[in-house]
Amino acid sequence: MRLGATGLKVSRICLGMMSYGSQAQRAWHLSETEAEPLVKAAVDGGVMFFDTADTYSGGLTEEITGRLLGRLFPRRDDYVLATKVYFPMGEGPNDRGLSRKHIMSAIDASLRRLGTDYVDLYQVHRWDYDTPIEETMAALHDVVRAGKARYIGASAMFAWQFAKAQHTADRGGWTRFASMQNHYNLMYREEEREMIPQCLDQGVAVIPYSPLARGMLAGNRGRGGVPSTTRAGSDPLSGSQYKTDADFDVADRVAEVAVAYGVPPARVALAWLLHKPGVTAPIVGATKPGHIEDALAAAELALTPDDIRHLEEPYLPHPVLGHF
């Protein structure tokens, strides 16, 4: 797959590296040693697109990512590496956000942790309400011109903000965002209203995060609220973001279709995303071998139009989730 309108080729699945880091921060995180066979399985299955962020485990995830990919690929050009900037990386007032000062410091710090001279995709993790967008886009353009990033992307913002950023880049003759990493899954489809149509119109790649609704679409939490996995039991966002009867109705439909095909529910939920217009590569986390297996197999699962209608029918509108 091409990354939107660019010439960059990426795998149909992007492996999210957030699951690998410090258990002191998240009980469900895996160590580098535990992560290696999972990442290797993904690579062996054809995955060559990887997403991380400076804020994950305070930078440790980037270090793990860099070492693992360095061991698993013979050449740096054999994989596509994405990271992100925005969230605090220190106590100082300039250790966060999307100011020129922080972006220039953050890209150098990320490259050191990743052990590489460049990232393929440098993404803004959120919208910065305290920095003029002109400053941010000019700084990102300079990162690209310096050869420290090949492309830039955005994540989790309103469509009007994304349009403003792209217009600002055009007006300044600067690099445009090539991708949008947004919150999108069967339980949260508000991005279909404005953001995804905008991306389709502008040739921007959609690389959704949380494709399994923090595991709920894989069946990690039922209507009684009892979690069945370590992550579900230690993830406060899951219970606050996905909790309505309609959400559980969607999960039930996923389970029904999964039974009909004789596959795990996660495979159906990922296959649904891969059928949606504009979606280039869902960002999938993996802490068990089955997670990798489901992600790879989802690309081969052909859902019918009736399947898709059945899965989508119970959906009800949600408040905006993930932008802040």
RODO-2510 file (C-alpha; in nm, 4 decimals, decimal comma):
residues 324
     n   res          X          Y          Z
     1     m     0,0000     0,0000     0,0000
     2     r     0,1086     0,3572    -0,0674
     3     l     0,0906     0,6002     0,2224
     4     g    -0,1889     0,8169     0,0873
     5     a    -0,0828     1,0156    -0,2178
     6     t     0,2886     0,9711    -0,1464
     7     g     0,5196     0,7213    -0,3105
     8     l     0,6040     0,5587     0,0236
     9     k     0,5072     0,1913     0,0408
    10     v     0,3873     0,0476     0,3722
    11     s     0,2498    -0,2858     0,4890
    12     r    -0,1262    -0,3301     0,5278
    13     i    -0,0786    -0,3627     0,9040
    14     c     0,1259    -0,1234     1,1169
    15     l     0,2646    -0,2687     1,4388
    16     g     0,2129    -0,0292     1,7282
    17     m     0,5084    -0,0462     1,9654
    18     m     0,3452     0,1173     2,2694
    19     s     0,3029    -0,2251     2,4346
    20     y     0,6787    -0,2589     2,4843
    21     g     0,8288    -0,0664     2,7702
    22     s     0,8253    -0,0374     3,1471
    23     q     0,5874    -0,2460     3,3570
    24     a     0,6253     0,0188     3,6249
    25     q     0,4261     0,2452     3,3937
    26     r     0,1767    -0,0107     3,2576
    27     a     0,1232    -0,3590     3,4014
    28     w     0,0628    -0,5008     3,0535
    29     h     0,3841    -0,3730     2,8985
    30     l     0,6350    -0,6297     2,7734
    31     s     1,0118    -0,6116     2,8087
    32     e     1,2406    -0,6041     2,5078
    33     t     1,3132    -0,9750     2,5470
    34     e     0,9426    -1,0588     2,5650
    35     a     0,8631    -0,8337     2,2701
    36     e     1,1242    -0,9677     2,0293
    37     p     0,9484    -1,2905     1,9229
    38     l     0,6250    -1,1000     1,8635
    39     v     0,7913    -0,8347     1,6512
    40     k     0,9799    -1,1065     1,4638
    41     a     0,6531    -1,2883     1,3933
    42     a     0,5095    -0,9669     1,2526
    43     v     0,8173    -0,9116     1,0366
    44     d     0,8085    -1,2726     0,9161
    45     g     0,4437    -1,2148     0,8214
    46     g     0,5299    -0,9157     0,6054
    47     v     0,4881    -0,6225     0,8438
    48     m     0,7410    -0,3472     0,7726
    49     f     0,5569    -0,0426     0,9145
    50     f     0,6095     0,0415     1,2840
    51     d     0,4679     0,3219     1,4981
    52     t     0,5946     0,4565     1,8293
    53     a     0,6158     0,7905     2,0164
    54     d     0,8679     0,9680     2,2343
    55     t     0,6274     0,9712     2,5302
    56     y     0,5773     0,5938     2,5482
    57     s     0,7465     0,4701     2,8671
    58     g     0,9322     0,7997     2,8852
    59     g     1,1379     0,7198     2,5760
    60     l     1,2137     0,3572     2,6595
    61     t     0,9771     0,2319     2,3892
    62     e     1,1739     0,4181     2,1232
    63     e     1,4956     0,2611     2,2508
    64     i     1,3416    -0,0874     2,2391
    65     t     1,1967    -0,0210     1,8939
    66     g     1,5284     0,0915     1,7537
    67     r     1,7184    -0,2068     1,8877
    68     l     1,4600    -0,4632     1,7779
    69     l     1,4259    -0,3291     1,4248
    70     g     1,8026    -0,3009     1,3958
    71     r     1,8327    -0,6721     1,4710
    72     l     1,5384    -0,7895     1,2616
    73     f     1,6071    -0,6010     0,9371
    74     p     1,9327    -0,6144     0,7424
    75     r     1,8978    -0,2560     0,6179
    76     r     1,7392     0,0615     0,7543
    77     d     1,5616     0,1136     0,4210
    78     d     1,3783    -0,2181     0,4602
    79     y     1,1243    -0,0817     0,7113
    80     v     0,9113     0,2270     0,7657
    81     l     0,9451     0,3870     1,1073
    82     a     0,7057     0,6419     1,2553
    83     t     0,7248     0,8318     1,5831
    84     k     0,5424     1,1240     1,7404
    85     v     0,5986     1,4488     1,9292
    86     y     0,3840     1,6626     2,1626
    87     f     0,3449     1,5165     2,5118
    88     p     0,5745     1,6169     2,8024
    89     m     0,9239     1,4685     2,8020
    90     g     1,0484     1,6623     3,1030
    91     e     0,9499     1,9077     3,3737
    92     g     1,0429     2,2262     3,1903
    93     p     0,7882     2,4514     3,0169
    94     n     0,9523     2,3868     2,6803
    95     d     0,9708     2,0089     2,7197
    96     r     0,6313     1,9637     2,5550
    97     g     0,4056     2,0909     2,2783
    98     l     0,4738     2,1825     1,9180
    99     s     0,6894     2,4916     1,9451
   100     r     0,9947     2,5181     1,7197
   101     k     1,2154     2,4789     2,0257
   102     h     1,0534     2,1552     2,1387
   103     i     1,0176     2,0015     1,7919
   104     m     1,3846     2,0586     1,7126
   105     s     1,4947     1,9125     2,0457
   106     a     1,2445     1,6263     2,0329
   107     i     1,3387     1,4984     1,6871
   108     d     1,7062     1,4813     1,7831
   109     a     1,6234     1,3012     2,1081
   110     s     1,3983     1,0538     1,9263
   111     l     1,6663     0,9795     1,6676
   112     r     1,9196     0,9127     1,9438
   113     r     1,6848     0,6738     2,1215
   114     l     1,5856     0,5004     1,7976
   115     g     1,9485     0,4700     1,6872
   116     t     1,8804     0,6023     1,3382
   117     d     1,9574     0,9080     1,1276
   118     y     1,5974     0,9625     1,0223
   119     v     1,2373     0,8562     1,0740
   120     d     1,0138     0,7924     0,7777
   121     l     0,7087     0,9557     0,9343
   122     y     0,7227     1,2245     1,2055
   123     q     0,3796     1,2895     1,3542
   124     v     0,2306     1,5519     1,5812
   125     h     0,0598     1,3590     1,8614
   126     r    -0,2068     1,6228     1,9330
   127     w    -0,3018     1,9792     1,8379
   128     d    -0,1101     2,2426     2,0331
   129     y    -0,3449     2,5233     2,1365
   130     d    -0,0533     2,7281     2,2738
   131     t     0,1599     2,7460     1,9571
   132     p     0,0693     2,9168     1,6280
   133     i     0,0227     2,6555     1,3597
   134     e     0,2527     2,8582     1,1331
   135     e     0,5395     2,7999     1,3762
   136     t     0,4680     2,4280     1,3970
   137     m     0,4410     2,3692     1,0223
   138     a     0,7549     2,5733     0,9477
   139     a     0,9502     2,3749     1,2083
   140     l     0,8265     2,0416     1,0719
   141     h     0,9238     2,1507     0,7206
   142     d     1,2742     2,2265     0,8461
   143     v     1,2920     1,8793     1,0047
   144     v     1,2140     1,7307     0,6631
   145     r     1,4601     1,9579     0,4825
   146     a     1,7303     1,8589     0,7306
   147     g     1,6761     1,4932     0,6337
   148     k     1,5613     1,3920     0,9818
   149     a     1,2146     1,2893     0,8604
   150     r     1,0957     1,1835     0,5166
   151     y     0,7268     1,2675     0,5687
   152     i     0,5125     1,4269     0,8367
   153     g     0,1774     1,3190     0,9777
   154     a    -0,0845     1,4284     1,2285
   155     s    -0,2976     1,2574     1,4913
   156     a    -0,6185     1,3093     1,6893
   157     m    -0,7508     1,6535     1,6047
   158     f    -1,0640     1,8154     1,4643
   159     a    -1,1079     1,8263     1,0884
   160     w    -1,1028     2,2062     1,0872
   161     q    -0,7664     2,2013     1,2630
   162     f    -0,6255     1,9540     1,0135
   163     a    -0,7547     2,1655     0,7240
   164     k    -0,6000     2,4765     0,8787
   165     a    -0,2637     2,3021     0,9140
   166     q    -0,2658     2,1849     0,5522
   167     h    -0,3685     2,5298     0,4282
   168     t    -0,0926     2,6867     0,6366
   169     a     0,1621     2,4508     0,4813
   170     d     0,0399     2,5316     0,1315
   171     r     0,0494     2,9050     0,1966
   172     g     0,4049     2,8875     0,3331
   173     g     0,5344     2,6477     0,0684
   174     w     0,6028     2,3949     0,3436
   175     t     0,5612     2,0193     0,3748
   176     r     0,2014     1,8971     0,4073
   177     f     0,0840     1,6209     0,6373
   178     a     0,0788     1,2892     0,4487
   179     s    -0,1164     1,0904     0,7067
   180     m    -0,3759     1,1105     0,9819
   181     q    -0,3501     0,8758     1,2797
   182     n    -0,7007     0,9010     1,4196
   183     h    -0,9209     0,7246     1,6712
   184     y    -1,1349     0,4964     1,4568
   185     n    -1,2953     0,1583     1,5106
   186     l    -1,6373    -0,0096     1,5000
   187     m    -1,7280     0,1402     1,8391
   188     y    -1,6070     0,4920     1,7538
   189     r    -1,6925     0,6104     1,4045
   190     e    -1,7242     0,9860     1,4491
   191     e    -1,4234     1,0313     1,2182
   192     e    -1,6476     0,9245     0,9288
   193     r    -1,8344     1,2562     0,9518
   194     e    -1,5605     1,5020     0,8543
   195     m    -1,2033     1,3816     0,9005
   196     i    -1,2061     1,0736     0,6792
   197     p    -1,3928     1,2469     0,3907
   198     q    -1,1330     1,5248     0,4121
   199     c    -0,8495     1,2719     0,3995
   200     l    -1,0070     1,0943     0,1012
   201     d    -1,0463     1,4229    -0,0823
   202     q    -0,6876     1,5321    -0,0121
   203     g    -0,5108     1,1985    -0,0618
   204     v    -0,4121     1,1678     0,3036
   205     a    -0,3491     0,8199     0,4454
   206     v    -0,5693     0,7108     0,7371
   207     i    -0,3779     0,4971     0,9873
   208     p    -0,6233     0,4432     1,2752
   209     y    -0,5149     0,3838     1,6320
   210     s    -0,7156     0,1773     1,8831
   211     p    -0,8618    -0,0405     1,6060
   212     l    -0,9952    -0,2887     1,8627
   213     a    -1,1417    -0,0239     2,0969
   214     r    -0,8805    -0,0936     2,3637
   215     g    -0,9514    -0,4655     2,3335
   216     m    -1,3292    -0,4507     2,3752
   217     l    -1,3883    -0,5601     2,0161
   218     a    -1,1697    -0,8605     2,0919
   219     g    -1,3917    -0,9473     2,3888
   220     n    -1,1744    -0,8350     2,6810
   221     r    -1,4675    -0,6836     2,8747
   222     g    -1,8327    -0,7874     2,8842
   223     r    -2,1505    -0,6098     2,9877
   224     g    -2,0846    -0,6914     3,3512
   225     g    -1,7659    -0,4873     3,3330
   226     v    -1,5410    -0,7694     3,4499
   227     p    -1,2093    -0,7500     3,2591
   228     s    -1,0598    -1,0670     3,1156
   229     t    -0,7073    -0,9369     3,0463
   230     t    -0,4355    -0,7530     3,2384
   231     r    -0,4683    -0,4489     3,0159
   232     a    -0,8461    -0,4338     3,0509
   233     g    -0,8070    -0,4456     3,4269
   234     s    -0,5536    -0,1622     3,4373
   235     d    -0,6821     0,0653     3,1610
   236     p    -0,9080     0,3423     3,2954
   237     l    -0,9741     0,4812     2,9468
   238     s    -1,1438     0,1636     2,8290
   239     g    -1,4235     0,1907     3,0829
   240     s    -1,4700     0,5629     3,0258
   241     q    -1,4612     0,5611     2,6446
   242     y    -1,6583     0,2459     2,5672
   243     k    -1,9425     0,1801     2,8093
   244     t    -2,2852     0,2275     2,6507
   245     d    -2,5343    -0,0437     2,5663
   246     a    -2,4771     0,0370     2,1981
   247     d    -2,1050    -0,0256     2,2415
   248     f    -2,1730    -0,3703     2,3809
   249     d    -2,4263    -0,4297     2,1032
   250     v    -2,1507    -0,3630     1,8501
   251     a    -1,9206    -0,6059     2,0324
   252     d    -2,1968    -0,8666     2,0213
   253     r    -2,2323    -0,8226     1,6443
   254     v    -1,8569    -0,8686     1,6006
   255     a    -1,8768    -1,1893     1,8028
   256     e    -2,1684    -1,3131     1,5891
   257     v    -1,9846    -1,2575     1,2621
   258     a    -1,6707    -1,4132     1,4094
   259     v    -1,8635    -1,7286     1,4982
   260     a    -2,0060    -1,7432     1,1464
   261     y    -1,6563    -1,7339     0,9972
   262     g    -1,4967    -1,9484     1,2663
   263     v    -1,2392    -1,6832     1,3552
   264     p    -1,1599    -1,4707     1,6642
   265     p    -1,3579    -1,1437     1,7023
   266     a    -1,0420    -0,9322     1,6717
   267     r    -0,9936    -1,0614     1,3191
   268     v    -1,3414    -0,9449     1,2179
   269     a    -1,3003    -0,5998     1,3746
   270     l    -0,9684    -0,5455     1,1959
   271     a    -1,1053    -0,6776     0,8674
   272     w    -1,3911    -0,4255     0,8915
   273     l    -1,1381    -0,1409     0,9175
   274     l    -0,9379    -0,2744     0,6252
   275     h    -1,2561    -0,2649     0,4147
   276     k    -1,3206     0,1037     0,4881
   277     p    -1,2330     0,3693     0,2278
   278     g    -0,9115     0,5572     0,2922
   279     v    -0,7754     0,3239     0,5598
   280     t    -0,4150     0,2408     0,4746
   281     a    -0,2971     0,0463     0,7792
   282     p    -0,4558     0,0067     1,1235
   283     i    -0,2049     0,0423     1,4078
   284     v    -0,2252    -0,2857     1,5959
   285     g    -0,0683    -0,3577     1,9343
   286     a     0,0430    -0,7094     2,0225
   287     t     0,1313    -0,8704     2,3548
   288     k     0,0508    -1,2315     2,2591
   289     p     0,1294    -1,4419     1,9496
   290     g    -0,2415    -1,4616     1,8681
   291     h    -0,2560    -1,0837     1,8319
   292     i    -0,0044    -1,0993     1,5489
   293     e    -0,1828    -1,3941     1,3900
   294     d    -0,5175    -1,2114     1,3964
   295     a    -0,3710    -0,8927     1,2517
   296     l    -0,2052    -1,0724     0,9619
   297     a    -0,5109    -1,2895     0,8908
   298     a    -0,7494    -0,9918     0,8995
   299     a    -0,6031    -0,8662     0,5727
   300     e    -0,7182    -1,1895     0,4092
   301     l    -1,0703    -1,1979     0,5562
   302     a    -1,3217    -1,0817     0,2964
   303     l    -1,6355    -0,9480     0,4618
   304     t    -1,9527    -0,9198     0,2539
   305     p    -2,1610    -0,6014     0,2261
   306     d    -2,4220    -0,7760     0,4437
   307     d    -2,1561    -0,8484     0,7072
   308     i    -2,0549    -0,4841     0,7120
   309     r    -2,4136    -0,3620     0,7436
   310     h    -2,4750    -0,6079     1,0265
   311     l    -2,1643    -0,4915     1,2122
   312     e    -2,2445    -0,1227     1,1702
   313     e    -2,6179    -0,1273     1,2438
   314     p    -2,6113    -0,0865     1,6268
   315     y    -2,3795     0,2151     1,6228
   316     l    -2,4942     0,5339     1,7962
   317     p    -2,3149     0,8722     1,7909
   318     h    -2,0465     0,9390     2,0531
   319     p    -1,9000     1,2543     2,2016
   320     v    -1,5576     1,3341     2,0633
   321     l    -1,3005     1,0954     2,2099
   322     g    -0,9234     1,1181     2,1866
   323     h    -0,8608     1,4750     2,0767
   324     f    -0,7445     1,6058     2,4123
***
